[in-house]
Each structure stands twice: as structure tokens, then as C-alpha cells.
Amino acid sequence: MDRFMDVGKEPRKLRQPIEGYRSLPLTTLEEAIEPIVTPCPDVQRRAYIAKGNCDSYKDGLTEDESAAIYLYTTEWLPVNQCLYAALNSVLRSKNRDKLIQPWLSYIKLLLTALFKLPDFTGTVWRGVRLDLRLEYKVGATITWWGFSSCAESISVLESECFLGQEGQRTLFSIKCFNGKKIRQHSSFEEENEILLLPGSQFIVASHFQPSKKDPDLIIIQLKQVKPRFSLLEDPSKGMAILTSTPIPGISKTHGQVGDENNDTLIENSPR
């Protein structure tokens, strides 16, 4: 379940807003994925299975909308050719504007489906087999640009299928206000998956070691906040979500990890 543990791939700089799909027509799933066969060669077969497993009108979604979520949660090999991995790679890329065009119809269908689901408010969990304390300084504001898969229960991530009980691990405890419960539309119905939207922004509240007996485990607490400006285009109304008044006194410091996507802009918020 790599999508629950790919937070280490998030860029370390602010990207441009995710947009360009609002004026496009809403298509069937088959039409939406036709332009992305090159990065995801098996996507049409997987979409066929997704449509076959989705009911119309569950949660008020159409069959195509529900299947768009199901397809996002479907994993196959090689992982980099899975739809979720390829899509999130594009959303996180500094060259997104050059790469996103084939994805716009699918993004519109997926977001249209997710926007129909009620917002989930509460604590969710995400993890990675890395120590990310240096990249998540207390008081900093960070932005995740990919769709972020989270678990409703910490015990899920502690299993051997995810983080396990040994080695360097970071668990994120996230207080969110607009997560989306996708269990009824997921290919993994046994997991209470909460999906956070691209462009979600958080304040780093704290990080600590929960047990001296396990010095390799770190918990980082995040609190979701509304960005100063919209970072994700509403699929039907334009840039009209996740806005707030400006926050004064923000300074910038850069992360130290050096690949092209690992250059997150970390903002120090007023205490």
C-alpha cells in the first residue's frame, strides 16, 4: 500500500495552483483515461474492472465518478505505472504545467466525485519509513501536492504491511477538516481510507518520540489550515475553496534534501 507511505516524495517548495480542468466537459471514465495510456499502459483494463465493481448512485455519485475513485485506489506492478503513482508524480513535479494536460479530464472526474462526498473532520494517520523531523520543523507551514491517503486508525499503519515495528519510521497524526471517506468506493474496502485533497496545507504542531523503547519511531502532529490563496481549482466553480485571510510575518527557509522534487518551501508561522 505504497500510497499511504509516499509522503517522502512531497516537494519542498510551493508549486503553482492546480487548475485547468474546470471548463472541460465531464466525461465517462473510459474517455477520461484515454489520454493517459502512455504513462499507465494497463489503465484501460483496470478501468474496466473498476466500472464492473461500482454501483451507480452510492453516496450520490454516478457509476463513472465512483469508478474514478476505485481506479485511483487500485494498485498494480510496476508501481510507477499505477494511476495513483503516475498522477501524484505529475502533481508534485516542478514541471507540472508541461505534464498535466493529458490528466485534466481524469482529474476533473475524480475531483467531481470527491467534492460530492461529505467532509471528514478528525484525526487521521499517515506514515513513511524515514525520519522527517528535519523537514518538518515545529511551527512551519507545509503543503502536500499529491492526493494523500490516510488511515483512520493508527494500528493500520503499525502492521507489517505498512510501517511495521522496526527501523526508522515517521507517523503523521493529522487533524484535518476536509478529508474524504472513500471506503465505499475503494478497491480496498477493508481499509477506512481518508483521502486528503491536493494542495492541502498544514501547521507542524509538534514532534516527539512516543516510547524510549523504540527510538526509531517519531510522531509528527499536523493541523490542517486554510491556505492564504486557493491552491486547488474547484472542478465546477473555479478557485473558490480553501481560502483565508493573509497571515502576517511569514519567513521562508528551505529544506536540505536535494533531488528536484525535494525542495519544499517551509514557512515559519507566527506563534
C-alpha atoms as an extended CHARMM CRD file, in Angstrom:
* protein
*
       271  EXT
         1         1  MET       CA              0.0000000000        0.0000000000        0.0000000000  PROA      1               0.0000000000
         2         2  ASP       CA              2.6320000000        2.4650000000       -1.1400000000  PROA      2               0.0000000000
         3         3  ARG       CA              0.1570000000        5.3380000000       -1.4770000000  PROA      3               0.0000000000
         4         4  PHE       CA             -0.1920000000        5.5180000000        2.3420000000  PROA      4               0.0000000000
         5         5  MET       CA              3.5880000000        5.9290000000        2.6950000000  PROA      5               0.0000000000
         6         6  ASP       CA              4.7270000000        8.1920000000       -0.1540000000  PROA      6               0.0000000000
         7         7  VAL       CA              4.8500000000       11.4330000000        1.8460000000  PROA      7               0.0000000000
         8         8  GLY       CA              8.6320000000       11.4440000000        1.4500000000  PROA      8               0.0000000000
         9         9  LYS       CA              8.0730000000       12.2460000000       -2.2350000000  PROA      9               0.0000000000
        10        10  GLU       CA              6.3510000000       15.5540000000       -1.4860000000  PROA      10              0.0000000000
        11        11  PRO       CA              8.2700000000       18.5550000000       -2.9160000000  PROA      11              0.0000000000
        12        12  ARG       CA              9.8930000000       21.0590000000       -0.6030000000  PROA      12              0.0000000000
        13        13  LYS       CA              8.7410000000       24.1970000000       -2.4160000000  PROA      13              0.0000000000
        14        14  LEU       CA              5.3660000000       25.6970000000       -3.1080000000  PROA      14              0.0000000000
        15        15  ARG       CA              4.1120000000       24.8360000000       -6.5710000000  PROA      15              0.0000000000
        16        16  GLN       CA              1.7010000000       26.7580000000       -8.7670000000  PROA      16              0.0000000000
        17        17  PRO       CA             -2.0370000000       26.1560000000       -8.1370000000  PROA      17              0.0000000000
        18        18  ILE       CA             -3.5460000000       23.0070000000       -9.6290000000  PROA      18              0.0000000000
        19        19  GLU       CA             -6.0070000000       24.1290000000      -12.2960000000  PROA      19              0.0000000000
        20        20  GLY       CA             -7.0240000000       23.8830000000      -15.9460000000  PROA      20              0.0000000000
        21        21  TYR       CA             -9.8990000000       21.3750000000      -15.8200000000  PROA      21              0.0000000000
        22        22  ARG       CA            -12.9180000000       23.4230000000      -14.6880000000  PROA      22              0.0000000000
        23        23  SER       CA            -14.0660000000       24.3610000000      -18.1960000000  PROA      23              0.0000000000
        24        24  LEU       CA            -13.6770000000       20.8230000000      -19.5480000000  PROA      24              0.0000000000
        25        25  PRO       CA            -16.7740000000       18.6590000000      -20.0430000000  PROA      25              0.0000000000
        26        26  LEU       CA            -17.3590000000       15.8790000000      -17.5380000000  PROA      26              0.0000000000
        27        27  THR       CA            -16.6660000000       12.6280000000      -19.4040000000  PROA      27              0.0000000000
        28        28  THR       CA            -17.0240000000        8.9110000000      -18.8550000000  PROA      28              0.0000000000
        29        29  LEU       CA            -14.1560000000        7.1360000000      -17.1250000000  PROA      29              0.0000000000
        30        30  GLU       CA            -13.1700000000        5.4790000000      -20.3970000000  PROA      30              0.0000000000
        31        31  GLU       CA            -12.8850000000        8.8590000000      -22.1240000000  PROA      31              0.0000000000
        32        32  ALA       CA            -11.0680000000       10.4360000000      -19.1750000000  PROA      32              0.0000000000
        33        33  ILE       CA             -8.2750000000        7.8520000000      -19.1230000000  PROA      33              0.0000000000
        34        34  GLU       CA             -7.7280000000        7.5960000000      -22.8780000000  PROA      34              0.0000000000
        35        35  PRO       CA             -5.0120000000       10.3260000000      -22.8880000000  PROA      35              0.0000000000
        36        36  ILE       CA             -3.0120000000        8.6680000000      -20.0590000000  PROA      36              0.0000000000
        37        37  VAL       CA             -2.4090000000        5.2490000000      -21.6090000000  PROA      37              0.0000000000
        38        38  THR       CA              1.2500000000        6.1290000000      -22.2520000000  PROA      38              0.0000000000
        39        39  PRO       CA              2.2390000000        6.6940000000      -18.5890000000  PROA      39              0.0000000000
        40        40  CYS       CA             -0.2090000000        3.9770000000      -17.4200000000  PROA      40              0.0000000000
        41        41  PRO       CA             -0.2250000000        1.2380000000      -20.1120000000  PROA      41              0.0000000000
        42        42  ASP       CA             -2.6220000000       -1.0660000000      -18.2190000000  PROA      42              0.0000000000
        43        43  VAL       CA             -5.0780000000        1.6320000000      -17.1720000000  PROA      43              0.0000000000
        44        44  GLN       CA             -7.8720000000        0.6990000000      -19.6100000000  PROA      44              0.0000000000
        45        45  ARG       CA             -8.0500000000       -2.8790000000      -18.3470000000  PROA      45              0.0000000000
        46        46  ARG       CA             -8.0090000000       -1.6590000000      -14.7510000000  PROA      46              0.0000000000
        47        47  ALA       CA            -10.7610000000        0.8640000000      -15.5250000000  PROA      47              0.0000000000
        48        48  TYR       CA            -12.9030000000       -1.9340000000      -16.9720000000  PROA      48              0.0000000000
        49        49  ILE       CA            -12.6030000000       -3.7890000000      -13.6530000000  PROA      49              0.0000000000
        50        50  ALA       CA            -13.3190000000       -0.5920000000      -11.7140000000  PROA      50              0.0000000000
        51        51  LYS       CA            -16.5560000000        0.0630000000      -13.6200000000  PROA      51              0.0000000000
        52        52  GLY       CA            -17.6260000000       -3.5380000000      -13.0660000000  PROA      52              0.0000000000
        53        53  ASN       CA            -17.2540000000       -3.1710000000       -9.3030000000  PROA      53              0.0000000000
        54        54  CYS       CA            -19.0240000000        0.1710000000       -8.8270000000  PROA      54              0.0000000000
        55        55  ASP       CA            -22.7090000000        0.8640000000       -8.2940000000  PROA      55              0.0000000000
        56        56  SER       CA            -24.4810000000        3.9580000000       -9.5040000000  PROA      56              0.0000000000
        57        57  TYR       CA            -25.7890000000        6.5000000000       -7.0010000000  PROA      57              0.0000000000
        58        58  LYS       CA            -23.8700000000        5.2510000000       -3.9290000000  PROA      58              0.0000000000
        59        59  ASP       CA            -23.2480000000        8.4710000000       -1.9300000000  PROA      59              0.0000000000
        60        60  GLY       CA            -24.9580000000       10.2840000000       -4.8020000000  PROA      60              0.0000000000
        61        61  LEU       CA            -22.1040000000        9.5070000000       -7.2140000000  PROA      61              0.0000000000
        62        62  THR       CA            -22.5560000000        8.2830000000      -10.7580000000  PROA      62              0.0000000000
        63        63  GLU       CA            -21.0240000000        4.9740000000      -11.8120000000  PROA      63              0.0000000000
        64        64  ASP       CA            -18.1810000000        6.8050000000      -13.5860000000  PROA      64              0.0000000000
        65        65  GLU       CA            -17.4730000000        9.0190000000      -10.5770000000  PROA      65              0.0000000000
        66        66  SER       CA            -17.3920000000        6.0820000000       -8.1810000000  PROA      66              0.0000000000
        67        67  ALA       CA            -15.1990000000        4.1160000000      -10.5850000000  PROA      67              0.0000000000
        68        68  ALA       CA            -12.7680000000        7.0450000000      -10.8340000000  PROA      68              0.0000000000
        69        69  ILE       CA            -12.1340000000        6.7090000000       -7.0840000000  PROA      69              0.0000000000
        70        70  TYR       CA            -11.9270000000        2.9100000000       -7.3100000000  PROA      70              0.0000000000
        71        71  LEU       CA             -9.3610000000        3.1960000000      -10.0900000000  PROA      71              0.0000000000
        72        72  TYR       CA             -7.2890000000        5.6790000000       -8.0770000000  PROA      72              0.0000000000
        73        73  THR       CA             -7.0240000000        3.1680000000       -5.2080000000  PROA      73              0.0000000000
        74        74  THR       CA             -6.1270000000        0.2360000000       -7.4720000000  PROA      74              0.0000000000
        75        75  GLU       CA             -2.5020000000       -0.8540000000       -7.2580000000  PROA      75              0.0000000000
        76        76  TRP       CA             -0.5690000000       -2.9150000000       -9.7810000000  PROA      76              0.0000000000
        77        77  LEU       CA              3.0080000000       -3.5400000000      -10.8760000000  PROA      77              0.0000000000
        78        78  PRO       CA              5.1900000000       -1.7950000000      -11.7650000000  PROA      78              0.0000000000
        79        79  VAL       CA              4.1460000000        0.7300000000       -9.1310000000  PROA      79              0.0000000000
        80        80  ASN       CA              5.3140000000        3.7430000000      -11.1450000000  PROA      80              0.0000000000
        81        81  GLN       CA              2.7480000000        2.8290000000      -13.8300000000  PROA      81              0.0000000000
        82        82  CYS       CA             -0.1600000000        2.6910000000      -11.3560000000  PROA      82              0.0000000000
        83        83  LEU       CA             -2.5600000000        5.5420000000      -11.9170000000  PROA      83              0.0000000000
        84        84  TYR       CA             -2.1880000000        6.9650000000       -8.3880000000  PROA      84              0.0000000000
        85        85  ALA       CA              1.6270000000        6.9190000000       -8.5540000000  PROA      85              0.0000000000
        86        86  ALA       CA              1.8380000000        8.4780000000      -12.0160000000  PROA      86              0.0000000000
        87        87  LEU       CA             -0.7830000000       11.1260000000      -11.2060000000  PROA      87              0.0000000000
        88        88  ASN       CA              0.8180000000       12.1620000000       -7.9210000000  PROA      88              0.0000000000
        89        89  SER       CA              4.2310000000       12.3260000000       -9.5820000000  PROA      89              0.0000000000
        90        90  VAL       CA              2.7950000000       14.8570000000      -12.0390000000  PROA      90              0.0000000000
        91        91  LEU       CA              1.0350000000       16.8840000000       -9.3260000000  PROA      91              0.0000000000
        92        92  ARG       CA              4.2650000000       17.1360000000       -7.3150000000  PROA      92              0.0000000000
        93        93  SER       CA              6.5290000000       17.9080000000      -10.2570000000  PROA      93              0.0000000000
        94        94  LYS       CA              8.0880000000       21.3360000000      -10.7450000000  PROA      94              0.0000000000
        95        95  ASN       CA              7.3060000000       20.7530000000      -14.4490000000  PROA      95              0.0000000000
        96        96  ARG       CA              3.6300000000       20.0820000000      -13.7610000000  PROA      96              0.0000000000
        97        97  ASP       CA              2.3990000000       22.6300000000      -16.3230000000  PROA      97              0.0000000000
        98        98  LYS       CA              4.1240000000       20.6450000000      -19.0950000000  PROA      98              0.0000000000
        99        99  LEU       CA              2.9460000000       17.2410000000      -17.8370000000  PROA      99              0.0000000000
       100       100  ILE       CA             -0.6030000000       17.7320000000      -16.5810000000  PROA      100             0.0000000000
       101       101  GLN       CA             -2.5380000000       18.2160000000      -19.8450000000  PROA      101             0.0000000000
       102       102  PRO       CA             -3.3150000000       14.5030000000      -20.5010000000  PROA      102             0.0000000000
       103       103  TRP       CA             -4.5370000000       14.1440000000      -16.9200000000  PROA      103             0.0000000000
       104       104  LEU       CA             -7.0340000000       17.0020000000      -16.7950000000  PROA      104             0.0000000000
       105       105  SER       CA            -10.1700000000       15.0650000000      -17.7700000000  PROA      105             0.0000000000
       106       106  TYR       CA             -9.4760000000       12.3590000000      -15.2000000000  PROA      106             0.0000000000
       107       107  ILE       CA             -8.6310000000       14.9220000000      -12.5010000000  PROA      107             0.0000000000
       108       108  LYS       CA            -11.9530000000       16.6630000000      -13.1830000000  PROA      108             0.0000000000
       109       109  LEU       CA            -13.8780000000       13.3810000000      -12.9060000000  PROA      109             0.0000000000
       110       110  LEU       CA            -12.0600000000       12.3350000000       -9.7260000000  PROA      110             0.0000000000
       111       111  LEU       CA            -12.4430000000       15.7180000000       -8.0090000000  PROA      111             0.0000000000
       112       112  THR       CA            -16.1020000000       15.9530000000       -9.0410000000  PROA      112             0.0000000000
       113       113  ALA       CA            -16.6360000000       12.6330000000       -7.2690000000  PROA      113             0.0000000000
       114       114  LEU       CA            -14.6690000000       13.6210000000       -4.1700000000  PROA      114             0.0000000000
       115       115  PHE       CA            -16.3900000000       17.0090000000       -3.8640000000  PROA      115             0.0000000000
       116       116  LYS       CA            -19.7400000000       15.1930000000       -3.6250000000  PROA      116             0.0000000000
       117       117  LEU       CA            -18.5960000000       13.3100000000       -0.5270000000  PROA      117             0.0000000000
       118       118  PRO       CA            -19.0970000000       14.9570000000        2.8800000000  PROA      118             0.0000000000
       119       119  ASP       CA            -16.0610000000       16.4500000000        4.5900000000  PROA      119             0.0000000000
       120       120  PHE       CA            -14.4460000000       14.3390000000        7.2940000000  PROA      120             0.0000000000
       121       121  THR       CA            -13.2200000000       16.2360000000       10.3560000000  PROA      121             0.0000000000
       122       122  GLY       CA            -10.9690000000       14.4220000000       12.7950000000  PROA      122             0.0000000000
       123       123  THR       CA             -7.5560000000       12.8250000000       13.2640000000  PROA      123             0.0000000000
       124       124  VAL       CA             -6.0750000000       10.6560000000       10.5260000000  PROA      124             0.0000000000
       125       125  TRP       CA             -2.7130000000        8.9170000000       10.1950000000  PROA      125             0.0000000000
       126       126  ARG       CA             -0.0410000000        8.6760000000        7.5430000000  PROA      126             0.0000000000
       127       127  GLY       CA              3.4890000000        7.2860000000        7.6820000000  PROA      127             0.0000000000
       128       128  VAL       CA              6.8270000000        6.7870000000        5.9990000000  PROA      128             0.0000000000
       129       129  ARG       CA              9.9310000000        4.6860000000        6.6600000000  PROA      129             0.0000000000
       130       130  LEU       CA             12.1030000000        7.7680000000        7.1580000000  PROA      130             0.0000000000
       131       131  ASP       CA             12.9350000000       10.2510000000        9.9110000000  PROA      131             0.0000000000
       132       132  LEU       CA             11.4470000000       13.5260000000        8.6300000000  PROA      132             0.0000000000
       133       133  ARG       CA             11.9380000000       15.7410000000       11.6800000000  PROA      133             0.0000000000
       134       134  LEU       CA             14.4250000000       17.9980000000        9.8880000000  PROA      134             0.0000000000
       135       135  GLU       CA             11.9530000000       18.6650000000        7.0590000000  PROA      135             0.0000000000
       136       136  TYR       CA              9.0100000000       19.2990000000        9.4280000000  PROA      136             0.0000000000
       137       137  LYS       CA             10.1340000000       21.9450000000       11.8960000000  PROA      137             0.0000000000
       138       138  VAL       CA              7.6860000000       22.8450000000       14.6550000000  PROA      138             0.0000000000
       139       139  GLY       CA              5.7100000000       25.9680000000       13.7080000000  PROA      139             0.0000000000
       140       140  ALA       CA              6.3370000000       25.5480000000        9.9790000000  PROA      140             0.0000000000
       141       141  THR       CA              3.6150000000       25.5350000000        7.3250000000  PROA      141             0.0000000000
       142       142  ILE       CA              3.8820000000       22.7550000000        4.7620000000  PROA      142             0.0000000000
       143       143  THR       CA              1.8740000000       21.8590000000        1.6540000000  PROA      143             0.0000000000
       144       144  TRP       CA              1.1980000000       18.4050000000        0.2090000000  PROA      144             0.0000000000
       145       145  TRP       CA              0.6200000000       18.4830000000       -3.5480000000  PROA      145             0.0000000000
       146       146  GLY       CA             -0.4050000000       14.8960000000       -4.1870000000  PROA      146             0.0000000000
       147       147  PHE       CA             -3.6020000000       13.1530000000       -3.1570000000  PROA      147             0.0000000000
       148       148  SER       CA             -2.7580000000       11.9470000000        0.3670000000  PROA      148             0.0000000000
       149       149  SER       CA             -4.0520000000        8.5640000000        1.5280000000  PROA      149             0.0000000000
       150       150  CYS       CA             -4.5130000000        8.3710000000        5.3030000000  PROA      150             0.0000000000
       151       151  ALA       CA             -5.7950000000        5.7690000000        7.7480000000  PROA      151             0.0000000000
       152       152  GLU       CA             -8.4370000000        6.4560000000       10.3640000000  PROA      152             0.0000000000
       153       153  SER       CA             -6.6780000000        4.1040000000       12.8090000000  PROA      153             0.0000000000
       154       154  ILE       CA             -3.0050000000        4.1820000000       13.8250000000  PROA      154             0.0000000000
       155       155  SER       CA             -2.9910000000        0.3900000000       14.1670000000  PROA      155             0.0000000000
       156       156  VAL       CA             -3.3420000000        0.0130000000       10.3980000000  PROA      156             0.0000000000
       157       157  LEU       CA             -0.0190000000        1.7490000000        9.7550000000  PROA      157             0.0000000000
       158       158  GLU       CA              1.7310000000       -0.1930000000       12.5150000000  PROA      158             0.0000000000
       159       159  SER       CA              1.0800000000       -3.5070000000       10.7550000000  PROA      159             0.0000000000
       160       160  GLU       CA              3.8530000000       -5.2300000000        8.7980000000  PROA      160             0.0000000000
       161       161  CYS       CA              2.0290000000       -4.4090000000        5.5480000000  PROA      161             0.0000000000
       162       162  PHE       CA              2.7780000000       -0.7330000000        6.1770000000  PROA      162             0.0000000000
       163       163  LEU       CA              5.4300000000        0.6560000000        8.5510000000  PROA      163             0.0000000000
       164       164  GLY       CA              5.9710000000       -2.3700000000       10.7570000000  PROA      164             0.0000000000
       165       165  GLN       CA              7.6130000000       -2.2430000000       14.1880000000  PROA      165             0.0000000000
       166       166  GLU       CA             11.3020000000       -1.7630000000       13.3520000000  PROA      166             0.0000000000
       167       167  GLY       CA             13.6070000000        0.7290000000       11.6270000000  PROA      167             0.0000000000
       168       168  GLN       CA             13.3050000000        4.4740000000       11.0670000000  PROA      168             0.0000000000
       169       169  ARG       CA              9.6360000000        5.4530000000       10.9160000000  PROA      169             0.0000000000
       170       170  THR       CA              7.6760000000        8.6970000000       10.9980000000  PROA      170             0.0000000000
       171       171  LEU       CA              3.9700000000        8.6660000000       11.8060000000  PROA      171             0.0000000000
       172       172  PHE       CA              1.9290000000       11.7650000000       10.9770000000  PROA      172             0.0000000000
       173       173  SER       CA             -1.0180000000       12.4830000000       13.2610000000  PROA      173             0.0000000000
       174       174  ILE       CA             -3.1290000000       14.8910000000       11.2080000000  PROA      174             0.0000000000
       175       175  LYS       CA             -6.0730000000       16.9630000000       12.4130000000  PROA      175             0.0000000000
       176       176  CYS       CA             -7.9690000000       17.5560000000        9.1780000000  PROA      176             0.0000000000
       177       177  PHE       CA            -11.2090000000       19.3360000000        8.3180000000  PROA      177             0.0000000000
       178       178  ASN       CA            -11.9800000000       18.2590000000        4.7470000000  PROA      178             0.0000000000
       179       179  GLY       CA            -10.8010000000       14.6880000000        4.3320000000  PROA      179             0.0000000000
       180       180  LYS       CA            -12.8910000000       12.4010000000        2.1480000000  PROA      180             0.0000000000
       181       181  LYS       CA            -14.0270000000        8.9600000000        3.3140000000  PROA      181             0.0000000000
       182       182  ILE       CA            -13.6840000000        6.7830000000        0.2320000000  PROA      182             0.0000000000
       183       183  ARG       CA            -14.1480000000        3.2850000000        1.6700000000  PROA      183             0.0000000000
       184       184  GLN       CA            -17.4060000000        2.6370000000       -0.2010000000  PROA      184             0.0000000000
       185       185  HSD       CA            -15.6820000000        3.4560000000       -3.4970000000  PROA      185             0.0000000000
       186       186  SER       CA            -12.2500000000        1.9420000000       -2.8440000000  PROA      186             0.0000000000
       187       187  SER       CA            -10.6940000000       -1.2350000000       -4.2100000000  PROA      187             0.0000000000
       188       188  PHE       CA             -9.5930000000       -1.8660000000       -0.5890000000  PROA      188             0.0000000000
       189       189  GLU       CA            -12.9130000000       -1.7920000000        1.2640000000  PROA      189             0.0000000000
       190       190  GLU       CA            -11.3320000000       -3.3030000000        4.3820000000  PROA      190             0.0000000000
       191       191  GLU       CA             -9.3870000000       -0.0660000000        4.9860000000  PROA      191             0.0000000000
       192       192  ASN       CA            -11.0460000000        3.0700000000        6.4030000000  PROA      192             0.0000000000
       193       193  GLU       CA             -9.1500000000        5.2820000000        3.9970000000  PROA      193             0.0000000000
       194       194  ILE       CA             -9.4310000000        9.0620000000        4.2760000000  PROA      194             0.0000000000
       195       195  LEU       CA             -8.1810000000       10.9420000000        1.2220000000  PROA      195             0.0000000000
       196       196  LEU       CA             -6.7900000000       14.4670000000        1.6060000000  PROA      196             0.0000000000
       197       197  LEU       CA             -7.0190000000       16.6800000000       -1.4620000000  PROA      197             0.0000000000
       198       198  PRO       CA             -4.0070000000       18.0700000000       -3.3580000000  PROA      198             0.0000000000
       199       199  GLY       CA             -2.8910000000       21.4750000000       -2.1440000000  PROA      199             0.0000000000
       200       200  SER       CA             -3.7530000000       20.6730000000        1.4760000000  PROA      200             0.0000000000
       201       201  GLN       CA             -1.7440000000       22.7880000000        3.8980000000  PROA      201             0.0000000000
       202       202  PHE       CA             -0.7140000000       22.1020000000        7.4930000000  PROA      202             0.0000000000
       203       203  ILE       CA              0.9770000000       23.6530000000       10.5130000000  PROA      203             0.0000000000
       204       204  VAL       CA              3.5450000000       21.4210000000       12.2340000000  PROA      204             0.0000000000
       205       205  ALA       CA              2.2910000000       21.4030000000       15.8330000000  PROA      205             0.0000000000
       206       206  SER       CA              4.8930000000       19.1110000000       17.4070000000  PROA      206             0.0000000000
       207       207  HSD       CA              7.0640000000       16.0530000000       17.0210000000  PROA      207             0.0000000000
       208       208  PHE       CA              8.0070000000       13.6000000000       19.7310000000  PROA      208             0.0000000000
       209       209  GLN       CA              9.2450000000       10.1060000000       20.4980000000  PROA      209             0.0000000000
       210       210  PRO       CA              6.3110000000        8.1000000000       21.9310000000  PROA      210             0.0000000000
       211       211  SER       CA              8.4760000000        5.3980000000       23.5240000000  PROA      211             0.0000000000
       212       212  LYS       CA             12.0690000000        5.2470000000       24.7500000000  PROA      212             0.0000000000
       213       213  LYS       CA             11.9890000000        1.5420000000       23.9160000000  PROA      213             0.0000000000
       214       214  ASP       CA             11.5020000000        2.3990000000       20.2370000000  PROA      214             0.0000000000
       215       215  PRO       CA             13.8350000000        5.3440000000       19.4750000000  PROA      215             0.0000000000
       216       216  ASP       CA             13.3710000000        4.8870000000       15.7250000000  PROA      216             0.0000000000
       217       217  LEU       CA              9.6710000000        5.8750000000       15.8290000000  PROA      217             0.0000000000
       218       218  ILE       CA              8.7990000000        9.5690000000       15.5810000000  PROA      218             0.0000000000
       219       219  ILE       CA              5.3010000000       11.0750000000       15.6650000000  PROA      219             0.0000000000
       220       220  ILE       CA              4.7560000000       14.4260000000       13.9530000000  PROA      220             0.0000000000
       221       221  GLN       CA              1.4930000000       16.2140000000       14.7130000000  PROA      221             0.0000000000
       222       222  LEU       CA             -0.0010000000       18.3110000000       11.9130000000  PROA      222             0.0000000000
       223       223  LYS       CA             -3.0110000000       20.6140000000       11.9460000000  PROA      223             0.0000000000
       224       224  GLN       CA             -4.7010000000       21.3820000000        8.6430000000  PROA      224             0.0000000000
       225       225  VAL       CA             -5.0780000000       25.0860000000        7.8830000000  PROA      225             0.0000000000
       226       226  LYS       CA             -6.6170000000       27.0920000000        5.0650000000  PROA      226             0.0000000000
       227       227  PRO       CA             -4.0260000000       28.4610000000        2.6160000000  PROA      227             0.0000000000
       228       228  ARG       CA             -3.7950000000       32.2000000000        2.0680000000  PROA      228             0.0000000000
       229       229  PHE       CA             -4.8330000000       31.6430000000       -1.5530000000  PROA      229             0.0000000000
       230       230  SER       CA             -6.6550000000       28.7590000000       -3.2310000000  PROA      230             0.0000000000
       231       231  LEU       CA             -4.2480000000       26.0660000000       -4.4130000000  PROA      231             0.0000000000
       232       232  LEU       CA             -6.7830000000       23.6560000000       -5.9400000000  PROA      232             0.0000000000
       233       233  GLU       CA             -9.3520000000       24.6070000000       -8.5580000000  PROA      233             0.0000000000
       234       234  ASP       CA            -12.9200000000       23.5940000000       -7.7520000000  PROA      234             0.0000000000
       235       235  PRO       CA            -13.9740000000       21.3230000000      -10.6500000000  PROA      235             0.0000000000
       236       236  SER       CA            -17.2310000000       23.2500000000      -11.0810000000  PROA      236             0.0000000000
       237       237  LYS       CA            -16.7050000000       26.7190000000       -9.5850000000  PROA      237             0.0000000000
       238       238  GLY       CA            -13.0710000000       27.6330000000      -10.1540000000  PROA      238             0.0000000000
       239       239  MET       CA            -10.6450000000       28.7780000000       -7.4760000000  PROA      239             0.0000000000
       240       240  ALA       CA            -13.1860000000       29.0130000000       -4.6820000000  PROA      240             0.0000000000
       241       241  ILE       CA            -12.0180000000       26.5930000000       -1.9700000000  PROA      241             0.0000000000
       242       242  LEU       CA             -9.5640000000       26.6150000000        0.9170000000  PROA      242             0.0000000000
       243       243  THR       CA             -9.1370000000       30.3730000000        1.1740000000  PROA      243             0.0000000000
       244       244  SER       CA             -8.3820000000       32.5320000000        4.1790000000  PROA      244             0.0000000000
       245       245  THR       CA             -7.1180000000       35.9570000000        5.1150000000  PROA      245             0.0000000000
       246       246  PRO       CA             -3.3640000000       36.5670000000        4.8170000000  PROA      246             0.0000000000
       247       247  ILE       CA             -1.1380000000       35.5510000000        7.7140000000  PROA      247             0.0000000000
       248       248  PRO       CA              1.4660000000       38.2350000000        8.5060000000  PROA      248             0.0000000000
       249       249  GLY       CA              5.0620000000       37.6380000000        9.4690000000  PROA      249             0.0000000000
       250       250  ILE       CA              5.8590000000       34.5190000000        7.4520000000  PROA      250             0.0000000000
       251       251  SER       CA              9.5000000000       33.8830000000        6.5780000000  PROA      251             0.0000000000
       252       252  LYS       CA             10.9350000000       31.2180000000        4.2920000000  PROA      252             0.0000000000
       253       253  THR       CA             13.5050000000       28.5100000000        4.9400000000  PROA      253             0.0000000000
       254       254  HSD       CA             14.3710000000       25.7370000000        2.5590000000  PROA      254             0.0000000000
       255       255  GLY       CA             14.6800000000       22.0350000000        3.1750000000  PROA      255             0.0000000000
       256       256  GLN       CA             18.0400000000       20.3740000000        2.7900000000  PROA      256             0.0000000000
       257       257  VAL       CA             17.2330000000       17.2740000000        0.7530000000  PROA      257             0.0000000000
       258       258  GLY       CA             18.4200000000       17.8070000000       -2.7680000000  PROA      258             0.0000000000
       259       259  ASP       CA             16.6020000000       15.9720000000       -5.5680000000  PROA      259             0.0000000000
       260       260  GLU       CA             14.4990000000       18.0330000000       -7.9650000000  PROA      260             0.0000000000
       261       261  ASN       CA             11.2070000000       17.3560000000       -6.2230000000  PROA      261             0.0000000000
       262       262  ASN       CA             12.5680000000       17.5330000000       -2.6830000000  PROA      262             0.0000000000
       263       263  ASP       CA             12.7600000000       21.2680000000       -2.2300000000  PROA      263             0.0000000000
       264       264  THR       CA              9.7460000000       22.0920000000       -0.0860000000  PROA      264             0.0000000000
       265       265  LEU       CA              9.1860000000       25.6700000000        0.9000000000  PROA      265             0.0000000000
       266       266  ILE       CA              8.7830000000       25.6670000000        4.6700000000  PROA      266             0.0000000000
       267       267  GLU       CA              7.1130000000       28.7110000000        6.1630000000  PROA      267             0.0000000000
       268       268  ASN       CA              7.5450000000       29.6930000000        9.7990000000  PROA      268             0.0000000000
       269       269  SER       CA              4.1870000000       30.7870000000       11.1420000000  PROA      269             0.0000000000
       270       270  PRO       CA              3.7590000000       33.2530000000       13.9840000000  PROA      270             0.0000000000
       271       271  ARG       CA              3.4840000000       31.5800000000       17.3710000000  PROA      271             0.0000000000
